[in-house]
């Protein structure tokens, strides 16, 4: 269970650090670039320690493409945090599981159990509630700009998650170290030039925040892998996902004094229920 707890802590760390960064940074690109530089260094160390083997061109190509999805997902997540707060952003991130679930059914012929079908329906119902305007009471009107932003975040982060499914379904799961190394090489090489163009706006705090996020990213992936080695996925994924969502929501309210409407709160609760139903 210690790795489940560390997985929850790292999810919380990523979102809380990004929330802290939003209040100080002038551009998001310093945080994003520093995150991927640190993640690349750590993933290279881990791959070397595990004895990195030659990987197929498919694995490397998939990793390079996924790197761009990672960049887009992080950027959109930070935009959501700045617009509506960490609790809404992490809820949208958890709902991104809809993409790999849906594509697994459509492309790989997987079937869903009744509880998973209910979870998908609940997840879809929660999305417009998360996008409801603040201060609208139980009949809060829809913020269409936020809904589009949440939908974009869900799609990009969902396709990023689905790439791991593609890797495993292709029989190349053993090349996971090379895959993630390619992901972080791609993301690092793509974000450094953008950060350099914004270097006048980037300070030491940006790089420090990005470094913390990078450590949490790698720590989270490692924690889940180690947890899955000892516990079934039906326990690991619901606990990590729901635990991270709950803690981030509470901290956003207690520390950052984030305001959400009652409709948003219902949306967060439905997101939590959907995550549990889909992963059980």
Steps between C-alpha positions, in 0.01 A plus 500: 500500500796733544530536121128577471547778755806632316297497177231713665767734639661551159167576330432751776851640466465562126172689534588695813836604354335615178243691705777670696685581179198666338508773766862599429600421142479731199508215246420131532786391277775520762311259725413268211855490358661448842254221574597307188873562541488349849268219389735420212806485728323275752349271236843463336650402835223246561529355149875464538464335839248253355730417209349685206466278195458597133139588426289466188446796269128482583566545873729797438260664254208451738703653782599802291137571407385446857753759618303769317178376660667525840594862429146585390347325800721683748446836333122458493499378860685813611259718303208328673662554840544869423143536377304282743737358761675176584193301602330548162826435312573173680138390448535551124829313511334202669217504245757457221479126572192509273725520193709184556189315618298601193782434254578164659141396431493643147844386379584194707154351546510519879169482684387701799336365811174651621671709768741639241217595266330680788833669581535627142147643511569668835828642368327653198233649726761656729683697228245781449456526877873564540467778243209675676560864590587592858224668699215352304359282778357162414378640170837644404532582132756333278833671435552394138862616492582284800309205352707519180820527704409198714405301191833584336692405814307173527567411135871582495578334834280204407686436174828528691378225734380288209850486354606271785210271414612497136852405608378207710243387241777492239693252713769755579432553869853385586630808317327736744831655618597591144148628435503743794854605416380589149201684649718723716762552228225622268338721764832648610624578150165659411466718811856630544490723186164644610635566851808671353275736304334591831823505704449862602183397682643188666651518847653256744162428659367380164785251468463389862127437459563312177769289666261397777234406245757295306597304811132440580434384142769235513421412861135450412573266209745300712260482795218362287726241337627382840147499645375288209777251571348435843129580458239451226416794275141493628638625833789719387330717237181588691694583817765711329256688276230566759750569778684757290176671398371518856822638650553759226139619539534536878838677474368734230221603738710521817825651370411687183144595601374396160133565442280247328125506458270236640455375144880466468506308829240258365713462186809418708302244701372339180855496362615315810215248461577456130870435566412232755242333277721495189807367682335239723 
